[in-house]
C-alpha cells in the first residue's frame, strides 16, 4: 500500500476522467483499460482531488460532512488509485 501523507495534494492522472452515466445513474471513473463505477462518497473524494486540496483537507471536510471517522477509508481509496496510476500525489 502507498503511504499517503497529510500534505500530499492528489490529482487525477491525465488518462483518467470522471463522467456521469445516465444509464447506471452513477458517476464513472474512465481510463484507457476500463472504468470504475463510483459510489457517492468515492465521487466526492475524487472531485476534491484537484491538485490544490491537501489530503488532510479532504479528510476533514468529508469527516465533518458525514460526522464520522473517514481517514482510513479515504487513504485506502487514494492509495489504490495511485497504485493503478489513476491518481498522482503532488508534494
Backbone bond lengths (Angstrom), bond angles and torsions (degrees), N, CA, C in turn:
res aa  C-N    CA-C-N  psi(-1)  N-CA   C-N-CA  omega(-1)  CA-C   N-CA-C  phi
1 X - - - 1.446 - - 1.537 108.45 -
2 X 1.314 115.99 139.74 1.457 123.41 178.82 1.536 109.01 -76.71
3 X 1.320 116.74 134.85 1.461 121.02 176.63 1.529 109.06 -78.58
4 X 1.310 116.37 122.91 1.462 122.74 -179.20 1.524 108.36 -104.79
5 X 1.313 116.05 118.11 1.465 122.31 -178.80 1.533 110.96 -85.51
6 X 1.326 116.01 152.97 1.468 121.39 176.22 1.522 111.55 -58.21
7 X 1.327 116.59 -32.21 1.460 120.15 -173.89 1.529 114.00 -93.07
8 X 1.339 117.42 -5.10 1.466 119.12 174.67 1.520 109.84 -61.70
9 X 1.331 115.16 145.97 1.462 121.43 176.52 1.528 107.73 -117.27
10 X 1.347 117.22 97.61 1.468 119.94 -176.54 1.535 112.50 -72.75
11 X 1.332 114.57 146.20 1.464 121.43 176.95 1.526 107.88 -146.02
12 X 1.328 116.70 143.24 1.461 120.21 177.69 1.515 110.69 -62.08
13 X 1.312 116.27 141.13 1.463 121.07 174.79 1.529 108.37 -66.63
14 X 1.311 115.51 156.19 1.473 119.80 -177.04 1.527 112.63 -62.80
15 X 1.320 117.53 -23.52 1.467 120.26 -179.22 1.530 112.79 -83.70
16 X 1.320 118.34 -5.66 1.464 122.46 -177.15 1.517 110.50 -111.43
17 X 1.344 115.30 147.15 1.462 119.65 175.18 1.524 109.56 -153.01
18 X 1.305 115.17 154.00 1.461 121.67 179.19 1.521 108.48 -99.47
19 X 1.323 115.62 136.16 1.462 121.25 -179.46 1.526 108.97 -142.15
20 X 1.327 116.07 144.43 1.459 122.34 175.06 1.524 108.47 -82.57
21 X 1.335 116.94 130.95 1.467 122.03 176.96 1.523 108.29 -105.02
22 X 1.336 117.28 107.34 1.462 119.59 -177.26 1.532 113.59 -66.47
23 X 1.312 117.83 -24.60 1.465 120.79 179.31 1.531 110.27 -72.10
24 X 1.309 116.42 -49.51 1.471 121.11 179.92 1.529 112.44 -79.94
25 X 1.344 115.76 -18.19 1.463 121.27 -173.71 1.530 110.15 58.75
26 X 1.336 115.30 42.56 1.463 122.53 -179.45 1.526 109.07 -142.48
27 X 1.319 115.27 157.72 1.458 120.79 171.52 1.525 108.31 -82.75
28 X 1.321 115.85 145.55 1.455 122.39 179.23 1.518 109.13 -121.14
29 X 1.311 116.11 148.84 1.452 121.72 168.55 1.526 105.41 -106.18
30 X 1.327 115.78 109.52 1.461 121.82 -176.66 1.519 110.15 -96.64
31 X 1.319 115.91 141.89 1.456 122.77 175.71 1.523 107.55 -153.04
32 X 1.334 118.93 163.59 1.462 121.30 -172.35 1.528 115.42 -54.58
33 X 1.308 118.51 -33.75 1.463 120.95 -176.82 1.523 113.21 -89.38
34 X 1.324 118.49 -3.37 1.457 119.18 -178.15 1.506 113.19 160.20
35 X 1.330 114.35 -149.13 1.460 120.53 -179.24 1.511 109.94 -153.72
36 X 1.321 114.86 157.83 1.454 122.77 172.76 1.522 107.67 -122.36
37 X 1.319 116.84 132.30 1.456 121.45 174.53 1.525 106.43 -84.84
38 X 1.320 116.44 123.54 1.462 121.70 -175.34 1.522 111.73 -96.55
39 X 1.319 115.81 136.11 1.464 117.58 169.35 1.534 107.47 -81.25
40 X 1.301 117.33 175.70 1.467 121.42 -174.95 1.520 112.11 -59.32
41 X 1.316 116.45 -43.27 1.456 120.00 -177.79 1.524 111.40 -66.86
42 X 1.327 117.73 -45.21 1.466 121.05 178.22 1.526 110.31 -60.39
43 X 1.325 117.28 -39.10 1.460 120.74 177.75 1.535 110.57 -62.79
44 X 1.324 116.58 -42.98 1.471 119.82 179.42 1.528 110.74 -63.07
45 X 1.324 117.20 -41.34 1.465 120.88 178.70 1.520 110.04 -62.16
46 X 1.321 116.63 -50.61 1.467 120.93 -176.83 1.524 110.77 -64.22
47 X 1.308 117.54 -36.08 1.464 120.85 178.04 1.531 111.01 -61.26
48 X 1.319 116.28 -33.39 1.466 120.12 -179.95 1.535 112.30 -80.98
49 X 1.325 117.46 -8.61 1.471 121.82 179.57 1.530 108.98 -85.32
50 X 1.322 115.04 77.28 1.459 121.24 -174.77 1.531 112.98 -113.32
51 X 1.339 116.72 8.09 1.465 120.45 -178.40 1.511 113.71 83.59
52 X 1.308 117.27 -5.61 1.467 122.09 179.57 1.525 111.58 -108.09
53 X 1.336 116.45 -39.88 1.456 120.91 -178.75 1.524 111.12 -77.50
54 X 1.322 116.02 131.75 1.456 120.62 173.29 1.524 109.08 -77.68
55 X 1.319 115.70 157.09 1.469 120.63 179.56 1.519 110.51 -56.35
56 X 1.316 117.91 -42.38 1.459 120.44 -179.04 1.530 111.42 -62.70
57 X 1.321 117.22 -33.13 1.469 121.24 176.99 1.522 110.30 -66.05
58 X 1.319 116.69 -43.07 1.467 121.75 178.55 1.529 109.86 -63.39
59 X 1.325 116.38 -47.01 1.471 121.48 -179.77 1.522 110.60 -59.94
60 X 1.326 117.22 -48.86 1.465 120.49 -178.20 1.526 111.86 -65.34
61 X 1.313 117.06 -41.52 1.461 121.01 -178.81 1.532 111.29 -62.76
62 X 1.321 116.48 -47.95 1.469 119.35 -178.60 1.522 111.81 -75.15
63 X 1.322 117.27 -31.20 1.466 120.10 174.70 1.519 111.14 -62.81
64 X 1.338 116.20 -41.86 1.471 120.65 177.23 1.526 110.79 -66.21
65 X 1.325 116.45 -41.08 1.466 120.31 -177.79 1.527 111.55 -65.07
66 X 1.336 117.03 -43.98 1.464 121.25 -175.60 1.524 113.26 -94.43
67 X 1.342 116.60 -4.28 1.473 121.69 178.19 1.531 111.97 54.03
68 X 1.336 115.62 43.70 1.457 120.97 178.65 1.522 109.31 -153.78
69 X 1.311 116.08 169.65 1.464 122.59 178.58 1.531 108.52 -80.74
70 X 1.323 117.15 116.10 1.468 121.62 -176.38 1.524 113.12 -119.57
71 X 1.324 117.37 0.00 1.455 121.87 -172.98 1.534 112.69 -53.89
72 X 1.313 117.81 -52.47 1.467 121.91 -176.91 1.528 111.25 -61.93
73 X 1.323 116.92 -45.36 1.473 120.60 -178.56 1.524 111.33 -62.69
74 X 1.319 117.05 -42.72 1.470 120.48 -179.42 1.522 110.15 -65.44
75 X 1.316 116.85 -46.03 1.468 120.05 -179.35 1.530 111.82 -64.12
76 X 1.323 117.46 -36.08 1.471 120.17 177.22 1.523 111.05 -65.58
77 X 1.325 117.44 -43.85 1.464 120.44 178.00 1.524 110.38 -62.35
78 X 1.319 117.20 -47.61 1.460 120.58 -179.70 1.528 110.30 -60.77
79 X 1.310 117.15 -42.36 1.461 121.45 -179.94 1.531 111.28 -61.57
80 X 1.321 116.95 -44.88 1.472 120.24 179.10 1.520 111.28 -63.16
81 X 1.332 117.29 -39.32 1.466 120.39 179.57 1.529 111.50 -69.32
82 X 1.337 116.75 -34.99 1.465 120.09 176.06 1.531 109.39 -66.67
83 X 1.325 117.32 -43.58 1.465 121.09 178.86 1.524 111.97 -59.37
84 X 1.329 116.53 -35.03 1.471 121.37 178.60 1.528 112.25 -83.19
85 X 1.336 115.34 -0.76 1.468 123.20 -178.55 1.545 112.74 62.05
86 X 1.328 114.90 31.97 1.460 120.89 176.19 1.527 110.78 -97.25
87 X 1.325 115.91 -11.66 1.449 122.32 -177.54 1.523 108.37 -138.05
88 X 1.315 116.06 140.36 1.458 122.41 176.45 1.522 109.08 -111.88
89 X 1.313 116.32 148.40 1.458 121.42 177.71 1.524 108.93 -109.76
90 X 1.317 116.30 114.16 1.459 121.48 176.43 1.522 108.45 -89.03
91 X 1.315 116.21 149.38 1.476 120.79 179.63 1.504 110.19 -89.15
